[in-house]
Each structure stands twice: as structure tokens, then as C-alpha cells.
């Protein structure tokens, strides 16, 4: 944690900030180890404070022994103002805040009731998230465990999917298996989408019975010790139709091209193009409407990203998804998703679930 604080303090110096108010839950956990979102951090060049209320104070003391603890009681805003006033006496003037997380209402309330005279808010974006992109060895070990558990859940449940089961029933079977085998919880609401519903990249599972021969997309992820996994496979029950087979193979080829070509230092835009060019050449460019992938860690969607708008390089030891897809209204869709570790010489594919046209593997 001390290395993370040192890295953040370097960023504060570069931005000419005297401190940062941290309110984003994953950023709080990353910097302090505190696992509840009901807290705020104040980081300056010399001090690190965590403010929370009675419900979580003992937990904060246990999880954050190196932080100064501030207990918020009956008048929490007055308590925060007192602490900031003490910091102002030591030179606090420009206090950064996380503009993508702080609501407009809370921002104005903090300005009105918490900031002491002479201290000013400065909007920041991505200071901690940029640090989170590069995974430490301990983080990678947990991520590998989360990926492995997601793979095991898929491999246990997918072969049991039968004609007549509903999407909702399959989603519940997957989550139940994961939760009873070590997952803290799902990293998002599982997607099980069959037939026309699979044409929606973020479809909600319904009660329609699954039919033979239609595409079935399963998108699932679990959380282990705070870190997420993300996995997608598409298959059918019974003999694949020619159309399903052809589209599935295009998506698989696009994924293989990206996994063979991505390496640290490549921009997210270029990484996206590796797969997108394959799908476009096959005539389905308009049917691939989302980015190729996104970072995964304490959040299931975080920096860096691999899409047409991300012109920054993918750093070494970042973890991203590679998930090309083709979606055709009134028919269905195909998406295949792996999590990979980005290295200077290529990627290490972390996901091991079989990629098969059917659920027989």
C-alpha cells in the first residue's frame, strides 16, 4: 500500500495538487485496503486519512492500520472540515476530487460545508485508475484464481444446458455453482441469451425456453478477494446450422488475430482494429458495434480499454478482455471473450474454457 501511496503522491506533485479526496469505492480499496464503500480518503504529501462512521470504524482500524482514522459522528461534515482546516494550516490549498464519481449534489454540499477558507477543489480524472492499470504480482495471482473459478463454473454448467431450459434457469445454475465453490459474488449480472435475444450484447436472461440449433451466449464473471473475472462463450444445442458455424468461425478468427497481435505499448485503438478488420472483411463490420475489450481488476470494467477511441498505449502487466462479436437482429449473435495479461512480447491468455460450437466438450 505504501508504494501505491508514493505513486499517487508523485501524480499529485505533477498536477500541482496539495491533496486528493478519494470517494470511488475501488480506488478506496486499492489505496487503503478498506473493503467498504462507505468512506472517504484524504491523501496529502505527508498524511493519509480515512474517514468513516461508527458502523465501519472497527473494520477500518483492522484493515488500514497505517492510516489515520477519522470517525464521523453526529455532524460528519463538521468533522471533515476540522480535519481539512488542520491540513490547511500545513499548506493544503488545492484539493483534488474525483469528478467522475462525485455527484453534483455532493460536490456542492462539500464545497459549502466542508472546505475551509483558502482551500479550493480541483477536478481530477483517472489519477488512481491509471495506477490500477498495472497489476502487481499479488493482484495477478488473485485474478488468476477468479478467472479459474469462472472457467470451472462454465465447464461444470454448460454441458448440462438442455433444450427447454430457460435463460434465467441457466444463469442461476451458473451463479449458484460459482457461489458454492468459492466466489464472493458475481462481478455483474450474468448474461444468458439465446436465439434472437443473443443479438443484444447486454441482454437480460428471460423465461423463453432455449431451442436446438440457436446461438446461446453466456457472459459471466465472479469476484474472488475483491478481483473480478469476465468470460463469454457462445454455442448451440445439437447440430450447428451453416449460418451459426460461419459466423462463429469469423468471430473466433477475429479473436485469434487479436490475441496473436496485441502487445504492451500498442494503442487500444490498434488492438481493436486487429479483430475489427477481420470482421469487417467478412462483411459484418456494422454488426460489431462495441469495443474489443476493457481492463479488469477490482472493477469488471476499468482502464485500459481496447476500442476505436482509446489512443493510449496498453501498459505491460495490464489485464484486459478480448471479446469480438457479431450481432444480427431477429437471428442472434456470437461473442467469444477471454481475459489476457498484456506483456511486452504478446499476451498470455488466462481463460481456459473450451471454445466449441456446441456444449459438448
FIPAZA-212161 format. One line per 3 residues: number of its first residue (from 1); their letters; for each residue x, y, z of C-alpha. Coordinates in Angstrom, 1 decimal, always signed. Each point is the difference from the previous one (the first is absolute). Layout:
NUM = A = X/Y/Z  ...
***
This chain:
1 = XXX = +0.0/+0.0/+0.0  +2.9/+2.4/+0.8  +1.3/-0.4/-3.6
4 = XXX = -3.5/+0.9/-1.3  -0.2/+3.1/+2.1  +3.5/+1.0/-1.1
7 = XXX = -1.0/-0.3/-3.6  -3.2/+2.0/+0.6  +2.0/+2.7/+1.7
10 = XXX = +2.3/+0.2/-3.0  -3.1/+0.6/-2.1  -1.3/+2.7/+2.3
13 = XXX = +3.4/+1.8/-0.2  -0.2/-0.2/-3.8  -3.5/+1.6/+0.1
16 = XXX = +1.0/+2.6/+2.5  -2.5/-1.3/+2.5  +0.4/+0.1/+3.8
19 = XXX = -2.3/-2.9/+0.6  -2.7/-2.3/-1.4  -3.5/-0.8/+1.3
22 = XXX = -0.7/-3.7/-1.1  -3.6/-1.1/-0.1  -0.1/-2.7/-2.7
25 = XXX = -0.4/-3.4/+1.8  +2.6/-2.0/-1.9  +2.5/+2.8/+0.3
28 = XXX = -0.6/+0.1/+3.7  +0.7/-3.7/+0.2  +3.0/+0.1/-2.2
31 = XXX = +1.7/+2.8/+2.0  -1.0/-1.0/+3.5  -1.2/-3.6/+0.1
34 = XXX = -3.4/+1.1/+1.4  -2.7/-2.2/-1.5  -3.1/+2.1/+0.7
37 = XXX = -1.0/+2.8/-2.4  -1.3/+2.1/+2.9  +3.1/+2.0/+0.6
40 = XXX = +2.1/+2.9/-1.4  +3.8/+0.2/-0.2  +2.1/+3.2/+0.2
43 = XXX = +3.5/-0.4/-1.3  +2.6/+2.8/+0.2  +3.8/-0.1/-0.5
46 = XXX = +0.5/-0.9/+3.7  -3.3/-1.4/+1.3  -2.6/-2.6/-0.8
49 = XXX = -3.4/+0.1/+1.7  -3.0/-2.3/-0.3  -3.4/+1.4/+1.2
52 = XXX = -2.9/-2.3/+0.8  -2.8/-0.4/+2.5  -0.7/-2.2/+3.0
55 = XXX = -1.2/-2.9/-2.1  +3.3/-0.5/-1.6  +2.5/+1.5/+2.4
58 = XXX = +1.3/-3.2/+1.5  +0.2/-1.5/-3.5  +2.1/+3.0/-1.2
61 = XXX = +2.3/-0.4/+3.0  +0.6/-3.6/-0.8  +0.4/+0.4/-3.8
64 = XXX = +1.9/+3.3/+0.0  +2.5/+0.0/+2.9  +2.3/+2.5/-1.7
67 = XXX = -2.7/+2.6/-0.6  -1.2/+2.8/+2.3  -3.6/-0.9/+0.8
70 = XXX = -2.6/+2.7/+0.2  -3.4/-1.1/+1.5  -3.0/+1.9/-1.4
73 = XXX = -2.6/+0.5/+2.7  -3.1/+2.1/+0.3  +1.3/+2.8/-2.1
76 = XXX = +2.3/-1.7/-2.6  +0.5/+3.1/-2.1  +1.2/+2.0/+2.9
79 = XXX = +2.5/-2.7/+0.9  +1.4/+0.0/-3.6  +0.2/+3.7/+0.0
82 = XXX = +2.0/-0.1/+3.3  +2.5/-2.5/-1.5  +0.3/+2.0/-3.3
85 = XXX = +0.6/+3.2/+2.1  +2.8/-1.7/+1.8  +1.5/-1.0/-3.4
88 = XXX = -0.5/+3.5/-1.3  +2.2/+1.3/+2.8  +2.7/-2.3/-1.5
91 = XXX = -0.4/+1.4/-3.5  -3.0/-1.7/-1.5  -1.4/+2.3/-2.7
94 = XXX = -0.8/-2.0/-3.1  -2.0/-3.1/+0.8  -0.8/-2.3/-2.9
97 = XXX = -3.3/-2.0/-0.2  -1.1/-2.8/-2.3  -2.4/+1.7/-2.3
100 = XXX = -1.3/-3.2/-1.7  -1.2/-1.3/+3.4  -1.1/+3.0/+2.1
103 = XXX = -3.6/+0.9/-0.7  -0.9/+3.7/-0.7  -2.0/+0.1/+3.2
106 = XXX = +2.8/-1.4/+2.2  +2.5/+2.2/-1.7  -1.9/+3.2/+0.9
109 = XXX = -0.7/-1.2/+3.5  +3.7/-0.7/+0.6  +0.9/+3.4/-1.4
112 = XXX = -2.5/+1.7/+2.2  +0.4/-2.0/+3.3  +3.4/-1.7/-0.1
115 = XXX = +2.6/+2.1/-1.8  +1.7/+2.5/+2.4  +0.9/+3.5/-1.1
118 = XXX = +2.9/+0.0/-2.3  -0.4/-3.6/-1.2  -1.3/-0.5/-3.6
121 = XXX = -1.3/-3.0/-1.8  +1.8/-1.0/-3.2  -1.6/-2.6/-2.3
124 = XXX = +2.0/-3.1/-0.9  -0.6/-3.1/-2.0  +1.7/-3.3/+0.0
127 = XXX = +2.9/+0.6/+2.4  -0.5/-3.2/+1.9  -1.6/-1.9/-2.8
130 = XXX = +3.2/+0.5/-2.1  +2.0/-1.6/+2.9  -2.4/-2.9/+0.1
133 = XXX = +0.6/-0.9/-3.6  +3.4/-1.6/+0.7  -0.6/-3.1/+2.1
136 = XXX = +2.4/-1.0/+2.8  +1.0/-3.7/+0.4  -2.4/-0.5/+2.9
139 = XXX = -2.9/+1.5/-2.0  +0.8/-2.3/-2.9  -0.1/-3.0/+2.2
142 = XXX = -3.5/+0.9/+1.2  -1.2/+0.8/-3.5  +1.2/-3.4/-1.2
145 = XXX = -2.0/-1.6/+2.8  -3.1/+1.9/-1.0  +0.5/-0.9/-3.7
148 = XXX = +0.5/-3.6/+0.9  -3.2/-0.1/+2.1  -2.0/+1.6/-2.8
151 = XXX = +1.4/-2.6/-2.4  -0.9/-2.8/+2.3  -3.6/+1.2/+0.5
154 = XXX = -0.5/+0.2/-3.8  +1.5/-3.4/-0.6  -2.2/-1.5/+2.8
157 = XXX = -3.3/+1.5/-1.2  +0.2/+0.5/-3.8  -0.1/-3.8/-0.8
160 = XXX = -3.2/-0.2/+2.1  -1.9/+2.5/-2.1  -2.9/-1.7/-1.7
163 = XXX = -2.8/+0.9/-2.5  -2.9/+1.5/+2.0  +2.1/+1.5/+2.8
166 = XXX = -0.5/+3.8/+0.3  +2.7/+2.6/-0.1  -0.8/+1.0/+3.5
169 = XXX = +0.4/-3.6/+1.3  +3.4/-0.4/-1.7  +1.2/+3.3/+1.5
172 = XXX = -1.1/-1.1/+3.5  +1.8/-3.4/-0.4  +3.2/+1.8/-1.0
175 = XXX = -0.2/+2.5/+2.9  -1.0/-2.7/+2.5  +3.0/-2.2/-1.0
178 = XXX = +2.4/+2.9/+0.2  -1.3/+1.2/+3.4  +0.2/-3.5/+1.5
181 = XXX = +3.6/-0.5/-1.3  +1.7/+3.1/+1.3  -1.3/+3.1/-1.7
184 = XXX = -0.7/+2.9/+2.3  -2.7/+1.1/-2.5  -0.6/+0.6/-3.7
187 = XXX = +2.0/+2.8/-1.5  -3.1/+1.0/-2.0  -3.5/-1.4/-0.7
190 = XXX = +0.7/-3.1/-2.2  -1.2/+0.2/-3.6  -1.6/-3.1/-1.5
193 = XXX = -1.5/+0.9/-3.4  -1.3/-2.5/-2.5  -1.4/+0.4/-3.5
196 = XXX = -1.1/+3.6/-0.8  +0.8/+1.1/+3.5  +3.7/-0.7/-0.8
199 = XXX = -0.1/+2.9/-2.5  +0.1/+2.3/+3.1  +3.6/+0.3/+1.3
202 = XXX = -1.3/+0.7/+3.5  -3.2/-2.1/-0.1  -1.9/-0.8/+3.2
205 = XXX = -0.8/-3.7/+0.5  -3.7/-0.8/-0.4  -2.4/-2.9/+0.3
208 = XXX = -0.1/-1.0/-3.7  +1.0/-3.7/-0.4  +3.3/-0.5/-1.8
211 = XXX = -0.4/-1.8/-3.3  +2.3/-2.3/-1.9  +2.4/+1.5/-2.6
214 = XXX = -0.3/+3.6/+1.1  +3.0/+2.0/+1.3  +0.3/+0.1/+3.8
217 = XXX = +2.3/+2.6/+1.5  +1.1/-0.2/+3.6  +1.9/+3.0/+1.4
220 = XXX = +1.0/-0.5/+3.7  +2.5/+1.1/+2.6  +0.8/-0.5/+3.6
223 = XXX = +1.7/+1.9/+2.8  +2.7/-1.6/+2.1  +1.7/+2.0/+2.7
226 = XXX = -1.3/+3.2/-1.6  +1.3/-0.7/-3.5  -2.3/-0.8/-3.0
229 = XXX = +0.0/-2.4/-2.9  -1.9/+0.3/-3.3  -0.7/-2.8/-2.4
232 = XXX = -2.2/-0.5/-3.1  -0.7/-3.1/-2.1  -2.6/-0.6/-2.7
235 = XXX = -1.2/-3.5/-1.0  -3.2/-1.7/-1.2  -1.8/-3.2/+1.0
238 = XXX = +0.0/-2.7/-2.6  +1.4/+0.3/-3.5  +1.2/+3.5/-0.9
241 = XXX = -1.7/+1.6/-3.0  +2.3/+1.2/-2.8  -0.7/+3.6/+0.9
244 = XXX = +0.9/-0.5/+3.6  +3.1/-1.9/-0.9  +1.2/+2.7/-2.5
247 = XXX = -0.6/+3.0/+2.4  +1.5/-1.8/+3.0  +3.2/-0.8/-2.1
250 = XXX = +0.3/+3.7/-1.0  -0.2/+1.1/+3.6  +2.5/-2.6/+1.0
253 = XXX = +2.4/+1.0/-2.8  -0.3/+3.7/+1.2  +0.8/-1.0/+3.5
256 = XXX = +3.0/-2.1/-1.0  +1.3/+2.9/-2.1  -0.2/+2.4/+3.0
259 = XXX = +1.5/-2.5/+2.5  +2.9/-0.6/-2.4  +0.7/+3.6/-0.7
262 = XXX = -0.6/+2.0/+3.2  +3.0/+1.0/+2.1  +0.9/+2.7/+2.5
265 = XXX = +0.5/+3.4/-1.5  -2.6/-0.5/-2.7  -2.9/+2.5/+0.2
268 = XXX = -3.4/-1.2/+0.9  -1.2/+1.3/-3.4  +2.5/-2.2/-1.8
271 = XXX = -0.8/-3.0/+2.1  -3.7/+0.4/-0.8  +0.8/+0.2/-3.8
274 = XXX = +1.7/-3.4/+0.0  -3.3/-1.7/+0.6  -2.3/+2.6/-1.6
277 = XXX = +1.8/-0.3/-3.3  -0.7/-3.7/-0.1  -3.7/+0.4/+0.7
280 = XXX = -0.3/+2.9/-2.5  +1.7/-1.9/-2.7  -2.5/-2.8/+0.5
283 = XXX = -2.8/+2.5/-0.6  -1.2/+0.4/+3.6  +1.7/+3.2/+1.0
286 = XXX = -3.4/+1.7/+0.8  -0.9/-2.9/+2.2  +3.0/+0.5/+2.4
289 = XXX = -1.1/+3.1/+1.8  +2.0/+0.0/+3.2  +3.7/+0.1/+0.9
292 = XXX = +2.3/-3.0/-0.1  +0.6/+0.0/+3.8  +0.5/+1.8/+3.3
295 = XXX = +2.2/-0.3/+3.0  -1.0/-2.2/+2.9  +1.2/+0.1/+3.6
298 = XXX = -1.8/+1.3/+3.1  -2.7/+1.1/-2.4  -1.2/-2.2/-2.9
301 = XXX = +0.3/+3.0/-2.3  +3.0/+2.2/+0.6  +3.0/+1.5/-1.9
304 = XXX = +1.5/-0.7/-2.4  -2.5/-0.5/-2.8  +0.4/-1.4/-3.5
307 = XXX = -2.3/+1.9/-2.3  +0.0/+2.4/-2.8  +0.2/+3.0/+2.3
310 = XXX = +2.8/-1.1/+2.3  +3.2/+1.4/-1.5  +2.2/-0.6/+3.1
313 = XXX = +2.4/-3.0/+0.2  -1.0/-3.2/+1.8  +2.5/-0.3/+2.9
316 = XXX = +2.0/-3.1/+0.8  -1.7/-2.1/+2.8  -3.4/+1.4/-0.7
319 = XXX = -2.9/-2.5/-0.3  -2.6/+0.5/-2.7  -2.7/-1.9/-1.7
322 = XXX = +0.0/-1.0/-3.7  -3.6/-0.4/-1.0  -1.0/+0.5/-3.7
325 = XXX = -3.6/-0.6/-0.9  -2.5/-0.1/-2.9  -3.6/+0.8/+0.8
328 = XXX = -2.9/-0.4/-2.5  -3.5/+1.2/+0.9  -2.7/-2.6/-0.1
331 = XXX = +2.6/-2.8/-0.2  +2.4/+0.2/+2.9  +3.7/+0.7/+0.6
334 = XXX = +3.4/-1.5/+0.7  +2.5/+1.3/+2.5  +3.2/-1.6/+1.3
337 = XXX = +1.9/+1.6/+2.9  +3.3/-0.8/+1.6  +1.9/+1.8/+2.7
340 = XXX = +3.6/+0.6/-0.8  +3.1/+1.3/+1.7  +1.8/+2.6/-2.2
343 = XXX = +3.7/-0.5/-0.3  +2.8/+1.7/-2.1  +0.2/-3.0/-2.3
346 = XXX = -3.7/-0.8/-0.3  -2.8/-1.1/+2.2  -0.5/-3.0/+2.4
349 = XXX = -3.5/-1.3/-0.4  -1.4/-0.6/+3.5  -3.3/-1.5/-0.9
352 = XXX = +0.0/-3.8/-0.6  -3.7/-0.8/-0.7  -0.4/-2.0/-3.2
355 = XXX = -1.2/+2.0/-3.0  -2.3/-2.4/-1.8  -2.9/+0.2/-2.3
358 = XXX = -2.1/-2.1/+2.3  -0.1/-0.6/+3.7  +1.6/-3.5/-0.4
361 = X = +3.6/+0.3/+0.9
***
